[in-house]
Amino acid sequence: MSLIYAPGLDEKTLYNHYRHPHHKGRQHVINIINQLHQKYFPDPFPDDINGIMRLYNNLHDCQNHKNQDEDIHSLEVFAHSQAEREAEEDHLRRCRWLWLTANIAFDRIAYFRDNGKQQALTSSRNTAASLYEDAILELETYNDNHQDLKIEERVIFKLRQNALACFLNAVPQIKRNEDTDILTYLKQSNFIEHSKAMLSLEPFHWVIARNGLRFSSLLRDSENCRFFFTKLTKASKYFADLTYKPLGYLPIAEGQDFAWAMDHALTREYLKQIQS
């Protein structure tokens, strides 16, 4: 008998949802999956700070809000102050305040990049990345002190992704494969190995595998390009075709960040070999 996970969602539907990345799920299926995710993977952070996070997101998205920049700055000052006031041992609260202040700095990066404000861009990039790194340290310290209540790696990995995105978003895509700051951070942060660790926990997570391939290509690492490509095709067979277009993403064949991988790792000869 097929398992029933929730009203309107059976095992086959759930399987098809992640095995076919080009399909857009029906809204009721998406809602059920989100409910299940919240039930089995609840948010570990305090509700009051999460509420402030939602307040900031709404403020940032409200383009008609008067004095938007000033109000965001006031919220930023408040969040920074709260992070410093939290008890040293309250790592979850300190982490969430740091996460919020990092998001505020991160959200300025694109504007400074597109308007040629290089000094402000570098400052916001470094500030956001440093705050995300501090938030990671808070969670790692919390885990060291709470072996029976550890925060899952998927939560920490979100922060790792955000920190890397600071460097990626500071540079136009066409220049990323030659940007020394991006390449240096990829190496120093050990992002590739953290991605492998996440895939060992969530092998179906094709976005992580795709990004692993992408960043291995930027690093010109043929072995890891093939490692992540293998993980990608195991998550969904459709990715064996480099022209395949998952929902919301360009095909690998059209992504500039994948150019080196296609020329040196995912060659026609290699693809024929693994498909034979």
VOSE-12194 format. One line per field, with one value per residue: residue number from 1; residue in one letter; x, y, z of N, C-alpha, C in turn. Coordinates in steps of 0.1 Angstrom, whole numbers. Example, Ala and Ser with C-alpha at 12.3 -4.5 7.8 and 13.67 -1.06 7.14 Angstrom:
i	[1,2]
aa	[A,S]
n.x	[132,128]
n.y	[-57,-22]
n.z	[78,71]
ca.x	[123,137]
ca.y	[-45,-11]
ca.z	[78,71]
c.x	[132,129]
c.y	[-33,0]
c.z	[78,79]
This chain:
i	[1,2,3,4,5,6,7,8,9,10,11,12,13,14,15,16,17,18,19,20,21,22,23,24,25,26,27,28,29,30,31,32,33,34,35,36,37,38,39,40,41,42,43,44,45,46,47,48,49,50,51,52,53,54,55,56,57,58,59,60,61,62,63,64,65,66,67,68,69,70,71,72,73,74,75,76,77,78,79,80,81,82,83,84,85,86,87,88,89,90,91,92,93,94,95,96,97,98,99,100,101,102,103,104,105,106,107,108,109,110,111,112,113,114,115,116,117,118,119,120,121,122,123,124,125,126,127,128,129,130,131,132,133,134,135,136,137,138,139,140,141,142,143,144,145,146,147,148,149,150,151,152,153,154,155,156,157,158,159,160,161,162,163,164,165,166,167,168,169,170,171,172,173,174,175,176,177,178,179,180,181,182,183,184,185,186,187,188,189,190,191,192,193,194,195,196,197,198,199,200,201,202,203,204,205,206,207,208,209,210,211,212,213,214,215,216,217,218,219,220,221,222,223,224,225,226,227,228,229,230,231,232,233,234,235,236,237,238,239,240,241,242,243,244,245,246,247,248,249,250,251,252,253,254,255,256,257,258,259,260,261,262,263,264,265,266,267,268,269,270,271,272,273,274,275,276]
aa	[M,S,L,I,Y,A,P,G,L,D,E,K,T,L,Y,N,H,Y,R,H,P,H,H,K,G,R,Q,H,V,I,N,I,I,N,Q,L,H,Q,K,Y,F,P,D,P,F,P,D,D,I,N,G,I,M,R,L,Y,N,N,L,H,D,C,Q,N,H,K,N,Q,D,E,D,I,H,S,L,E,V,F,A,H,S,Q,A,E,R,E,A,E,E,D,H,L,R,R,C,R,W,L,W,L,T,A,N,I,A,F,D,R,I,A,Y,F,R,D,N,G,K,Q,Q,A,L,T,S,S,R,N,T,A,A,S,L,Y,E,D,A,I,L,E,L,E,T,Y,N,D,N,H,Q,D,L,K,I,E,E,R,V,I,F,K,L,R,Q,N,A,L,A,C,F,L,N,A,V,P,Q,I,K,R,N,E,D,T,D,I,L,T,Y,L,K,Q,S,N,F,I,E,H,S,K,A,M,L,S,L,E,P,F,H,W,V,I,A,R,N,G,L,R,F,S,S,L,L,R,D,S,E,N,C,R,F,F,F,T,K,L,T,K,A,S,K,Y,F,A,D,L,T,Y,K,P,L,G,Y,L,P,I,A,E,G,Q,D,F,A,W,A,M,D,H,A,L,T,R,E,Y,L,K,Q,I,Q,S]
n.x	[9,5,22,6,12,1,-32,-41,-15,6,30,40,34,50,76,77,77,103,119,115,126,119,92,65,51,17,-1,-14,0,25,20,13,37,54,41,46,74,78,67,83,108,113,116,145,149,143,109,104,126,125,101,110,127,109,96,116,120,95,96,119,109,88,84,72,74,78,108,124,151,162,146,153,180,177,166,186,206,194,192,219,227,211,222,247,239,227,230,261,261,238,235,218,200,219,230,207,202,226,224,202,213,233,219,207,230,238,217,222,242,238,227,249,268,256,255,281,294,321,336,317,304,324,327,301,299,320,313,288,295,313,296,278,296,302,277,276,297,285,264,278,292,271,262,284,280,256,250,229,208,214,217,207,227,218,207,230,243,228,237,263,260,249,270,289,275,276,301,297,275,286,299,296,282,296,322,329,344,370,374,393,387,363,372,392,377,360,379,391,368,362,341,333,337,319,296,296,293,267,253,256,239,215,209,191,190,192,199,220,239,241,251,275,288,290,307,329,337,343,366,381,384,385,380,362,342,332,324,302,286,279,264,244,230,222,203,184,177,174,194,215,215,229,216,192,166,159,132,132,160,189,198,227,244,241,251,274,291,296,312,340,339,324,342,364,358,332,331,322,331,334,307,295,308,298,272,270]
n.y	[-12,22,48,74,107,131,148,146,142,118,92,88,113,130,120,124,152,161,147,157,184,204,207,227,226,220,244,236,213,223,239,219,205,225,227,202,203,224,212,189,199,222,258,269,292,320,333,360,374,363,375,402,399,393,417,434,423,429,457,462,453,470,493,518,529,556,573,550,540,553,542,515,517,525,502,485,495,490,462,454,464,449,423,426,429,406,377,361,334,328,316,311,333,354,346,349,377,386,374,388,415,410,403,428,444,428,431,456,453,448,472,490,478,480,507,517,523,516,516,516,493,473,476,469,443,430,434,421,395,389,391,370,349,352,346,319,309,312,293,270,270,268,242,227,229,218,189,171,186,196,221,216,208,218,243,257,256,272,297,296,296,321,338,332,342,369,376,367,382,407,410,412,386,377,382,366,342,350,365,373,375,361,335,331,332,310,289,294,292,266,257,238,213,215,215,189,175,182,171,144,142,150,138,141,168,187,213,220,202,212,237,230,219,241,259,244,244,271,271,255,227,197,171,174,187,165,149,163,165,139,134,152,141,118,127,136,123,139,158,148,156,184,206,207,223,233,243,278,281,285,263,241,242,268,284,308,304,277,272,264,238,224,225,211,191,180,169,160,134,124,125,107,84,79,76,53]
n.z	[0,-8,9,27,30,37,35,2,-8,-19,-19,-45,-57,-42,-48,-76,-76,-68,-86,-111,-120,-138,-137,-125,-94,-83,-65,-42,-36,-31,-9,10,12,22,47,58,59,78,100,105,104,122,126,143,157,179,182,184,173,148,140,138,117,96,96,86,61,48,49,33,9,3,-19,-20,5,26,35,34,34,56,77,75,81,108,119,114,132,156,155,155,180,197,192,205,231,239,260,264,262,249,222,200,198,195,170,153,153,143,118,107,106,88,65,59,52,30,12,1,-17,-45,-54,-50,-67,-92,-96,-96,-73,-59,-35,-14,-22,-17,10,20,10,24,51,53,46,67,90,85,87,114,125,118,134,159,158,155,179,196,189,198,225,229,224,223,212,187,161,128,100,76,82,90,66,50,58,51,23,20,28,8,-14,-11,-22,-48,-57,-58,-82,-117,-136,-159,-152,-131,-132,-133,-111,-84,-57,-53,-60,-41,-17,-21,-18,8,25,23,8,-11,1,22,7,-3,21,27,6,12,32,21,-6,-27,-33,-57,-64,-47,-57,-83,-79,-67,-89,-104,-89,-87,-113,-116,-100,-116,-113,-123,-113,-91,-106,-120,-100,-87,-109,-113,-89,-94,-117,-105,-87,-105,-136,-158,-159,-172,-198,-210,-220,-207,-190,-159,-137,-133,-137,-158,-185,-180,-202,-211,-191,-180,-159,-159,-180,-181,-170,-190,-211,-202,-184,-185,-212,-246,-251,-225,-216,-233,-225,-199,-204,-218]
ca.x	[0,13,21,-1,20,-8,-43,-37,-1,10,45,44,34,62,87,77,79,117,126,112,129,113,78,60,41,5,0,-18,11,36,15,14,52,58,36,53,87,77,64,94,121,108,126,151,152,132,98,104,135,120,92,117,132,98,93,126,117,84,101,127,101,78,91,65,75,86,120,127,165,164,140,161,192,173,164,200,213,187,195,233,227,205,232,257,233,223,239,272,258,226,240,207,195,229,230,196,204,237,218,194,222,240,209,206,242,238,207,227,253,234,226,262,274,250,257,295,299,330,340,305,302,334,324,289,302,329,305,278,301,318,284,273,306,300,265,280,304,275,257,288,295,258,262,294,275,243,251,216,199,222,211,210,237,211,206,243,247,222,246,275,256,247,284,295,267,281,312,292,267,294,306,288,284,306,336,331,354,383,375,402,380,354,380,399,367,356,389,392,356,360,326,331,336,307,286,297,287,253,247,256,227,203,214,181,190,199,204,233,248,243,260,288,294,292,318,341,340,350,379,388,387,379,376,350,331,326,318,289,277,273,254,233,223,215,191,174,183,173,205,225,214,234,206,180,163,150,124,139,174,193,205,241,251,240,256,288,299,299,320,352,335,320,353,375,354,320,333,314,337,330,293,292,313,290,258,271]
ca.y	[0,34,56,87,116,142,148,151,140,105,89,90,127,136,115,131,166,165,141,164,198,214,209,236,219,227,252,229,204,231,242,207,202,235,224,191,208,231,202,180,207,236,269,268,305,326,339,375,379,360,386,414,396,395,432,440,419,437,470,462,450,480,504,531,533,568,572,536,539,558,533,503,520,525,488,479,499,483,448,453,467,437,412,428,429,392,370,355,320,326,316,312,347,362,342,354,391,387,370,400,426,406,405,442,447,420,437,468,450,449,486,496,473,485,522,520,528,506,516,512,479,465,476,461,429,424,435,411,382,388,389,357,340,353,338,305,305,311,281,259,270,262,227,221,229,211,177,165,195,203,227,208,213,225,256,264,257,285,309,295,300,336,344,332,350,383,378,365,393,419,409,408,371,375,384,358,331,355,373,366,375,349,322,330,329,296,280,296,288,252,256,226,202,216,211,174,170,184,161,131,142,153,135,145,182,189,227,220,195,220,248,224,218,255,265,236,249,284,267,247,214,187,159,178,189,153,144,170,161,125,137,159,131,108,134,136,118,149,167,142,165,197,216,206,236,231,255,289,281,283,251,242,246,283,292,311,298,263,271,256,224,218,224,203,179,174,169,150,120,119,123,94,73,77,72,40]
ca.z	[0,-9,21,26,39,41,26,-12,-12,-17,-21,-59,-60,-36,-56,-89,-74,-68,-97,-123,-116,-147,-135,-114,-86,-81,-53,-30,-33,-25,5,19,14,32,61,63,63,91,111,108,104,127,127,157,162,187,174,185,163,134,136,133,104,87,95,77,47,43,48,22,-4,1,-26,-18,19,28,43,35,37,70,86,74,89,122,122,115,144,167,155,159,194,203,191,215,244,242,268,256,261,241,208,189,197,189,156,145,152,133,105,102,102,75,54,55,44,17,2,-5,-26,-59,-58,-51,-78,-105,-97,-97,-60,-55,-21,-6,-25,-10,24,23,8,35,63,52,47,81,99,82,93,129,128,117,146,170,157,157,193,202,187,207,239,230,216,222,206,177,150,117,91,65,87,89,52,44,61,42,10,20,28,-6,-23,-10,-32,-61,-61,-60,-95,-128,-139,-169,-147,-119,-133,-132,-99,-74,-44,-53,-60,-28,-7,-23,-12,22,32,21,4,-19,10,29,-2,-3,33,26,-3,19,41,12,-20,-37,-34,-70,-64,-41,-66,-94,-74,-65,-102,-109,-82,-91,-127,-114,-95,-126,-107,-131,-105,-84,-116,-124,-87,-86,-121,-110,-79,-101,-125,-96,-82,-116,-148,-169,-159,-181,-210,-206,-225,-199,-183,-147,-134,-127,-139,-171,-187,-178,-214,-213,-179,-181,-148,-162,-193,-180,-168,-202,-220,-197,-176,-191,-226,-253,-249,-211,-215,-241,-217,-187,-209,-225]
c.x	[9,11,14,6,11,-20,-39,-23,3,25,49,44,47,75,88,81,94,125,124,114,123,98,75,49,29,5,-4,-7,22,33,17,29,57,53,43,68,87,75,76,108,117,120,132,152,140,122,99,114,131,109,98,123,121,95,103,123,106,88,110,120,91,85,85,66,84,97,125,142,168,158,148,174,189,172,177,207,207,191,210,234,222,215,242,252,229,234,249,268,246,229,229,202,206,231,220,198,215,232,210,203,230,231,208,218,242,228,211,237,249,233,240,270,269,252,272,300,308,333,329,302,311,331,312,292,310,321,295,284,307,307,279,283,305,288,268,287,295,268,266,291,283,259,272,289,262,243,238,205,206,213,216,219,230,209,219,247,240,231,258,272,255,261,290,288,271,292,306,284,274,300,296,291,295,320,339,342,368,385,382,396,371,362,387,389,362,366,390,380,354,346,324,329,323,295,285,290,272,246,247,244,214,207,204,182,198,205,218,243,251,253,274,296,298,305,331,346,348,365,387,393,379,373,363,339,324,319,304,280,271,262,241,224,216,203,180,181,183,186,217,226,218,225,193,178,154,143,132,154,177,199,220,248,250,246,270,297,303,308,332,349,332,332,363,371,342,320,323,318,333,315,289,296,303,276,258,269]
c.y	[12,43,70,97,127,142,154,149,126,103,92,105,134,132,123,146,170,158,148,179,208,216,219,229,227,233,244,218,211,235,230,204,212,232,212,195,215,222,194,187,221,245,269,281,311,334,354,380,375,370,399,411,397,410,438,436,427,451,471,461,461,493,518,536,546,566,557,533,542,548,520,505,520,511,481,482,492,468,446,455,455,425,414,427,415,386,362,340,317,327,317,326,356,359,349,370,394,384,382,411,423,407,419,447,441,427,450,466,453,464,493,491,479,500,526,526,517,505,511,497,470,464,468,446,423,424,423,397,379,385,375,347,341,345,323,300,304,298,269,258,264,247,220,219,222,199,170,173,203,209,219,216,221,240,264,265,269,297,308,299,316,343,344,341,365,386,376,377,406,420,405,393,369,376,374,347,336,364,367,366,363,336,320,326,314,286,282,291,273,248,243,214,202,212,195,169,171,174,147,130,143,150,139,160,186,203,227,213,204,232,242,223,232,261,256,240,262,281,259,234,204,175,163,182,176,147,150,167,148,126,143,149,120,114,134,133,129,157,161,150,179,209,216,218,233,244,266,290,280,269,252,246,261,291,295,305,283,261,262,242,217,216,214,191,172,174,159,136,115,116,110,82,69,72,59,29]
c.z	[0,4,18,35,44,31,12,-16,-8,-21,-35,-62,-54,-44,-69,-87,-74,-79,-110,-120,-126,-145,-123,-107,-84,-67,-41,-26,-26,-11,15,22,24,46,67,67,76,102,115,109,109,127,141,164,170,178,173,174,149,130,132,119,93,85,85,63,41,41,35,9,-7,-5,-24,-3,20,38,45,40,52,80,86,83,104,127,123,127,156,167,159,174,202,203,202,229,248,251,260,253,252,227,197,187,190,174,148,143,142,119,99,98,89,63,49,47,30,7,-4,-16,-41,-63,-59,-64,-91,-107,-95,-84,-54,-41,-12,-9,-17,5,28,21,20,48,63,54,61,91,97,89,108,133,127,129,158,170,160,172,201,201,196,221,241,221,213,215,195,166,137,107,80,69,85,74,45,46,53,28,9,20,14,-16,-22,-20,-46,-66,-63,-74,-106,-132,-148,-164,-135,-120,-133,-119,-88,-60,-42,-52,-47,-17,-8,-16,3,30,31,17,-3,-9,19,20,-3,9,33,17,3,28,32,-2,-31,-40,-46,-71,-58,-50,-78,-91,-72,-78,-107,-102,-85,-105,-125,-109,-104,-120,-114,-123,-98,-94,-119,-111,-86,-97,-118,-99,-85,-109,-117,-90,-92,-129,-159,-170,-168,-194,-205,-211,-217,-190,-171,-144,-127,-129,-154,-173,-184,-190,-217,-201,-181,-170,-150,-174,-192,-178,-181,-212,-215,-189,-182,-206,-233,-251,-235,-210,-222,-232,-206,-192,-215,-216]
